[in-house]
């Protein structure tokens, strides 16, 4: 999974959530998918933190102060667990 891109991990996570929400899986398969989903969620969170840190470095001013990013400064889509659960 470590070679999986953010987009791939997010797409797989959405699929896992859909399968779990259907409720037609047996207990063992549900548990396996839940575990996979948690790992995918952690991977996405980790990737987003990495990107956030890289962005902070890129926007740092010459005097060493990082300026605060405003909404719209970046065109990144951040998806929270709550948003996934809503879909």
DSSP file (Angstrom, degrees, kcal/mol; ACC not computed):
  #  RESIDUE AA STRUCTURE BP1 BP2  ACC     N-H-->O    O-->H-N    N-H-->O    O-->H-N    TCO  KAPPA ALPHA  PHI   PSI    X-CA   Y-CA   Z-CA
    1    1 A X    >         0   0    0      0, 0.0     3,-1.8     0, 0.0     8,-0.1   0.000 360.0 360.0 360.0 -22.9    0.0    0.0    0.0
    2    2 A X  T 3   +     0   0    0      1,-0.3     0, 0.0     0, 0.0     0, 0.0   0.742 360.0  53.8 -64.6 -21.6    3.0    2.4    0.5
    3    3 A X  T 3  S+     0   0    0      2,-0.1    -1,-0.3     0, 0.0     2,-0.2   0.529  85.8 108.1 -86.8  -6.0    3.4    2.7   -3.2
    4    4 A X    <   -     0   0    0     -3,-1.8     2,-0.0     1,-0.1     0, 0.0  -0.522  69.9-127.4 -75.0 133.8   -0.3    3.7   -3.6
    5    5 A X     >  -     0   0    0     -2,-0.2     4,-2.7     1,-0.1     5,-0.2  -0.272  25.2-106.0 -73.0 166.7   -0.8    7.4   -4.5
    6    6 A X  H  > S+     0   0    0      1,-0.2     4,-2.8     2,-0.2     5,-0.2   0.930 122.4  50.1 -57.3 -46.5   -3.2    9.5   -2.5
    7    7 A X  H  > S+     0   0    0      1,-0.2     4,-2.2     2,-0.2    -1,-0.2   0.885 111.8  47.4 -62.9 -39.8   -5.8    9.4   -5.3
    8    8 A X  H  > S+     0   0    0      2,-0.2     4,-2.4     1,-0.2    -1,-0.2   0.918 113.3  48.1 -66.9 -43.6   -5.5    5.6   -5.5
    9    9 A X  H  X S+     0   0    0     -4,-2.7     4,-2.5     1,-0.2    -2,-0.2   0.902 112.8  48.6 -64.2 -41.3   -5.8    5.2   -1.8
   10   10 A X  H  X S+     0   0    0     -4,-2.8     4,-2.4    -5,-0.2    -1,-0.2   0.910 111.1  49.7 -66.2 -41.9   -8.8    7.5   -1.6
   11   11 A X  H  X S+     0   0    0     -4,-2.2     4,-1.8    -5,-0.2    -2,-0.2   0.921 113.3  46.3 -62.8 -43.3  -10.6    5.8   -4.5
   12   12 A X  H  X S+     0   0    0     -4,-2.4     4,-2.6     1,-0.2    -2,-0.2   0.901 110.3  54.0 -65.5 -40.3  -10.1    2.4   -2.8
   13   13 A X  H  X S+     0   0    0     -4,-2.5     4,-2.6     1,-0.2    -2,-0.2   0.911 107.0  50.9 -60.5 -42.8  -11.2    3.8    0.5
   14   14 A X  H  X S+     0   0    0     -4,-2.4     4,-2.3     1,-0.2    -1,-0.2   0.900 110.6  49.5 -60.9 -40.7  -14.4    5.0   -1.1
   15   15 A X  H  X S+     0   0    0     -4,-1.8     4,-2.4     2,-0.2    -2,-0.2   0.918 110.6  49.8 -63.7 -44.3  -15.0    1.6   -2.5
   16   16 A X  H  X S+     0   0    0     -4,-2.6     4,-2.5     1,-0.2    -2,-0.2   0.924 110.5  49.8 -60.8 -45.5  -14.4   -0.1    0.8
   17   17 A X  H  X S+     0   0    0     -4,-2.6     4,-2.6     1,-0.2    -1,-0.2   0.920 110.3  50.7 -60.8 -44.1  -16.8    2.3    2.6
   18   18 A X  H  X S+     0   0    0     -4,-2.3     4,-1.4     1,-0.2    -1,-0.2   0.916 110.7  49.0 -59.4 -43.9  -19.5    1.5   -0.1
   19   19 A X  H  X S+     0   0    0     -4,-2.4     4,-0.7     1,-0.2     5,-0.5   0.910 113.0  46.8 -64.1 -41.7  -19.0   -2.2    0.4
   20   20 A X  H >< S+     0   0    0     -4,-2.5     3,-0.7     1,-0.2    -1,-0.2   0.880 108.5  55.5 -67.4 -37.8  -19.3   -2.0    4.1
   21   21 A X  H 3< S+     0   0    0     -4,-2.6    -1,-0.2     1,-0.2    -2,-0.2   0.785  95.7  66.1 -68.0 -26.3  -22.4    0.3    3.9
   22   22 A X  H 3< S-     0   0    0     -4,-1.4    -1,-0.2    -3,-0.2    -2,-0.2   0.852  90.6-151.6 -62.5 -33.1  -24.2   -2.3    1.8
   23   23 A X    <<  +     0   0    0     -4,-0.7    -3,-0.1    -3,-0.7    -2,-0.1   0.654  60.6 115.4  73.9  16.1  -24.2   -4.6    4.8
   24   24 A X        +     0   0    0     -5,-0.5     2,-0.2     2,-0.0    -4,-0.1   0.358  47.9 100.0-100.3   6.6  -24.2   -7.8    2.8
   25   25 A X  S    S-     0   0    0     -6,-0.2     2,-0.0    -5,-0.2     0, 0.0  -0.579  74.8-112.1 -92.0 153.7  -20.8   -9.1    3.8
   26   26 A X     >  -     0   0    0     -2,-0.2     4,-2.5     1,-0.1     5,-0.2  -0.310  38.7 -97.8 -75.2 170.5  -20.1  -11.7    6.4
   27   27 A X  H  > S+     0   0    0      1,-0.2     4,-2.5     2,-0.2     5,-0.2   0.895 121.0  49.1 -58.7 -46.9  -18.4  -10.8    9.6
   28   28 A X  H  > S+     0   0    0      1,-0.2     4,-2.4     2,-0.2    -1,-0.2   0.914 113.6  46.0 -62.6 -44.1  -14.9  -11.9    8.6
   29   29 A X  H  > S+     0   0    0      2,-0.2     4,-2.5     1,-0.2    -1,-0.2   0.884 112.1  52.1 -66.7 -38.4  -15.0  -10.0    5.3
   30   30 A X  H  X S+     0   0    0     -4,-2.5     4,-2.6     2,-0.2    -2,-0.2   0.922 110.8  47.6 -62.4 -44.0  -16.4   -6.9    7.0
   31   31 A X  H  X S+     0   0    0     -4,-2.5     4,-2.5     2,-0.2    -2,-0.2   0.909 111.4  50.5 -63.8 -42.6  -13.6   -7.0    9.5
   32   32 A X  H  X S+     0   0    0     -4,-2.4     4,-2.3     1,-0.2    -2,-0.2   0.925 113.6  44.9 -61.7 -44.9  -11.0   -7.4    6.8
   33   33 A X  H  X S+     0   0    0     -4,-2.5     4,-2.8     2,-0.2    -2,-0.2   0.875 110.8  54.0 -68.5 -37.0  -12.4   -4.5    4.8
   34   34 A X  H  X S+     0   0    0     -4,-2.6     4,-2.4     2,-0.2    -2,-0.2   0.933 110.1  47.4 -61.4 -44.8  -12.7   -2.4    7.9
   35   35 A X  H  X S+     0   0    0     -4,-2.5     4,-2.2     2,-0.2    -2,-0.2   0.918 112.5  49.1 -62.5 -44.0   -9.0   -3.0    8.7
   36   36 A X  H  X S+     0   0    0     -4,-2.3     4,-2.5     1,-0.2    -2,-0.2   0.914 110.5  51.8 -61.2 -42.4   -8.1   -2.2    5.1
   37   37 A X  H  X S+     0   0    0     -4,-2.8     4,-2.6     1,-0.2    -2,-0.2   0.895 108.1  50.5 -62.0 -41.6  -10.2    1.0    5.3
   38   38 A X  H  X S+     0   0    0     -4,-2.4     4,-2.3     2,-0.2    -1,-0.2   0.911 111.4  48.6 -63.5 -41.7   -8.4    2.1    8.5
   39   39 A X  H  X S+     0   0    0     -4,-2.2     4,-2.2     2,-0.2    -2,-0.2   0.903 112.4  48.5 -64.3 -40.9   -5.0    1.6    6.8
   40   40 A X  H  X S+     0   0    0     -4,-2.5     4,-2.5     2,-0.2    -2,-0.2   0.903 110.0  51.9 -65.3 -41.0   -6.1    3.5    3.8
   41   41 A X  H  X S+     0   0    0     -4,-2.6     4,-2.6     1,-0.2    -2,-0.2   0.915 110.1  48.4 -61.5 -43.5   -7.4    6.3    5.9
   42   42 A X  H  X S+     0   0    0     -4,-2.3     4,-2.8     2,-0.2    -1,-0.2   0.903 110.3  52.3 -62.7 -41.1   -4.1    6.5    7.7
   43   43 A X  H  X S+     0   0    0     -4,-2.2     4,-2.5     2,-0.2    -2,-0.2   0.921 110.8  46.9 -61.5 -44.6   -2.3    6.5    4.4
   44   44 A X  H  X S+     0   0    0     -4,-2.5     4,-2.4     2,-0.2    -2,-0.2   0.924 113.0  48.9 -64.2 -44.2   -4.4    9.4    3.1
   45   45 A X  H  X S+     0   0    0     -4,-2.6     4,-2.2     1,-0.2    -2,-0.2   0.919 112.0  49.4 -60.4 -43.8   -3.9   11.4    6.4
   46   46 A X  H  X S+     0   0    0     -4,-2.8     4,-2.2     1,-0.2    -2,-0.2   0.920 111.0  49.3 -61.2 -45.3   -0.2   10.8    6.2
   47   47 A X  H  X S+     0   0    0     -4,-2.5     4,-2.3     1,-0.2    -1,-0.2   0.899 110.3  50.7 -63.2 -41.4    0.0   11.9    2.6
   48   48 A X  H  X S+     0   0    0     -4,-2.4     4,-2.5     2,-0.2    -1,-0.2   0.884 109.3  50.9 -65.3 -38.3   -2.0   15.1    3.3
   49   49 A X  H  X S+     0   0    0     -4,-2.2     4,-2.3     2,-0.2    -1,-0.2   0.905 109.5  51.2 -64.4 -40.6    0.3   16.0    6.3
   50   50 A X  H  X S+     0   0    0     -4,-2.2     4,-2.2     2,-0.2    -2,-0.2   0.927 111.7  46.8 -60.8 -44.8    3.3   15.5    4.0
   51   51 A X  H  X S+     0   0    0     -4,-2.3     4,-2.6     1,-0.2    -2,-0.2   0.912 110.1  53.4 -64.3 -42.6    1.8   17.8    1.4
   52   52 A X  H  X S+     0   0    0     -4,-2.5     4,-2.3     1,-0.2    -1,-0.2   0.913 109.6  48.4 -59.1 -43.7    0.9   20.4    4.1
   53   53 A X  H  X S+     0   0    0     -4,-2.3     4,-1.8     2,-0.2    -1,-0.2   0.904 111.4  49.7 -64.5 -41.2    4.5   20.4    5.3
   54   54 A X  H  X S+     0   0    0     -4,-2.2     4,-2.0     1,-0.2    -2,-0.2   0.898 110.3  50.7 -64.5 -39.7    5.9   20.8    1.8
   55   55 A X  H  X S+     0   0    0     -4,-2.6     4,-1.9     1,-0.2    -2,-0.2   0.908 106.4  55.1 -65.0 -41.4    3.5   23.7    1.1
   56   56 A X  H  < S+     0   0    0     -4,-2.3     4,-0.4     1,-0.2    -1,-0.2   0.906 109.3  47.7 -57.6 -42.1    4.5   25.4    4.3
   57   57 A X  H >< S+     0   0    0     -4,-1.8     3,-0.9     1,-0.2    -1,-0.2   0.901 110.4  52.1 -65.5 -40.7    8.1   25.3    3.2
   58   58 A X  H 3< S+     0   0    0     -4,-2.0    -1,-0.2     1,-0.2    -2,-0.2   0.810 111.7  44.9 -68.5 -30.1    7.2   26.6   -0.3
   59   59 A X  T 3< S+     0   0    0     -4,-1.9     8,-0.8    -5,-0.1    -1,-0.2   0.403  82.5 125.8 -95.8   3.9    5.3   29.6    1.0
   60   60 A X  B <   -A   66   0A   0     -3,-0.9     6,-0.2    -4,-0.4     5,-0.1  -0.384  59.4-125.9 -64.3 136.3    7.9   30.6    3.6
   61   61 A X    >   -     0   0    0      4,-2.5     3,-1.7     1,-0.1    -1,-0.1  -0.304  22.3-106.0 -78.0 165.5    9.1   34.2    3.2
   62   62 A X  T 3  S+     0   0    0      1,-0.3    -1,-0.1     2,-0.1     4,-0.1   0.832 120.0  59.5 -60.6 -32.7   12.7   35.2    2.9
   63   63 A X  T 3  S-     0   0    0      2,-0.2    -1,-0.3     1,-0.1     3,-0.1   0.456 121.5-106.7 -79.1   1.7   12.6   36.5    6.5
   64   64 A X  S <  S+     0   0    0     -3,-1.7     2,-0.4     1,-0.3    -2,-0.1   0.311  81.5 124.1  95.0  -9.2   11.8   33.0    7.7
   65   65 A X        -     0   0    0     -5,-0.1    -4,-2.5     1,-0.0     2,-0.4  -0.721  55.8-138.4 -87.2 131.9    8.1   33.7    8.6
   66   66 A X  B     -A   60   0A   0     -2,-0.4     2,-0.2    -6,-0.2    -6,-0.2  -0.735  18.5-133.4 -85.4 134.2    5.6   31.5    6.9
   67   67 A X        -     0   0    0     -8,-0.8     2,-0.3    -2,-0.4    -8,-0.1  -0.595  26.4-102.7 -85.9 152.1    2.6   33.4    5.7
   68   68 A X        -     0   0    0     -2,-0.2     2,-0.3     1,-0.1    -1,-0.1  -0.557  33.7-126.4 -74.3 131.9   -0.9   32.0    6.5
   69   69 A X        -     0   0    0     -2,-0.3     2,-0.2     1,-0.0    -1,-0.1  -0.617  23.7-147.9 -78.0 136.5   -2.5   30.3    3.5
   70   70 A X    >   -     0   0    0     -2,-0.3     3,-2.5     1,-0.1     4,-0.4  -0.673  33.7 -79.4-101.3 159.4   -5.9   31.6    2.7
   71   71 A X  T 3  S+     0   0    0      1,-0.3    -1,-0.1    -2,-0.2     0, 0.0  -0.341 121.2  25.7 -55.9 131.5   -8.8   29.6    1.2
   72   72 A X  T 3  S+     0   0    0      2,-0.4    -1,-0.3     4,-0.1    -3,-0.0   0.263  87.3 108.1  95.5 -12.0   -8.3   29.3   -2.5
   73   73 A X  S <  S+     0   0    0     -3,-2.5     2,-0.3     1,-0.1    -2,-0.1   0.847  86.8  34.3 -64.4 -31.7   -4.5   29.7   -2.3
   74   74 A X  S    S-     0   0    0     -4,-0.4    -2,-0.4     2,-0.1     2,-0.3  -0.911  71.1-143.8-122.6 149.9   -4.2   26.0   -3.1
   75   75 A X        +     0   0    0     -2,-0.3     2,-0.4     2,-0.1    -2,-0.0  -0.410  55.5 132.3-107.7  55.7   -6.4   23.9   -5.4
   76   76 A X        -     0   0    0     -2,-0.3     2,-0.7     2,-0.0    -4,-0.1  -0.851  50.9-139.4-107.6 142.4   -6.2   20.7   -3.2
   77   77 A X        -     0   0    0     -2,-0.4     2,-0.5     2,-0.0    -2,-0.1  -0.893  17.7-168.0-102.9 113.1   -9.1   18.7   -2.2
   78   78 A X        -     0   0    0     -2,-0.7     2,-0.5   -30,-0.0    -2,-0.0  -0.878   4.4-161.3-101.2 127.5   -8.9   17.5    1.4
   79   79 A X        -     0   0    0     -2,-0.5     2,-0.2   -35,-0.0    -2,-0.0  -0.932   3.6-155.6-113.6 127.3  -11.4   14.8    2.3
   80   80 A X     >  -     0   0    0     -2,-0.5     4,-1.9     1,-0.1     5,-0.2  -0.530  30.7-110.8 -94.3 164.9  -12.2   14.2    6.0
   81   81 A X  H  > S+     0   0    0      1,-0.2     4,-2.5     2,-0.2     5,-0.2   0.888 119.5  57.1 -59.6 -38.9  -13.6   11.0    7.4
   82   82 A X  H  > S+     0   0    0      1,-0.2     4,-1.6     2,-0.2    -1,-0.2   0.904 105.3  50.1 -61.3 -41.1  -16.9   12.8    8.1
   83   83 A X  H  > S+     0   0    0      1,-0.2     4,-1.1     2,-0.2    -1,-0.2   0.893 110.4  50.1 -64.9 -38.6  -17.2   13.6    4.4
   84   84 A X  H  < S+     0   0    0     -4,-1.9     3,-0.4     1,-0.2    -2,-0.2   0.905 109.4  51.2 -64.2 -40.5  -16.5   10.0    3.5
   85   85 A X  H  < S+     0   0    0     -4,-2.5    -1,-0.2     1,-0.2    -2,-0.2   0.806 104.7  57.6 -68.1 -28.5  -19.2    8.8    5.9
   86   86 A X  H  <        0   0    0     -4,-1.6    -1,-0.2     1,-0.2    -2,-0.2   0.806 360.0 360.0 -70.4 -29.3  -21.7   11.3    4.4
   87   87 A X     <        0   0    0     -4,-1.1    -1,-0.2    -3,-0.4    -2,-0.2   0.457 360.0 360.0 -84.0 360.0  -21.3    9.8    0.9
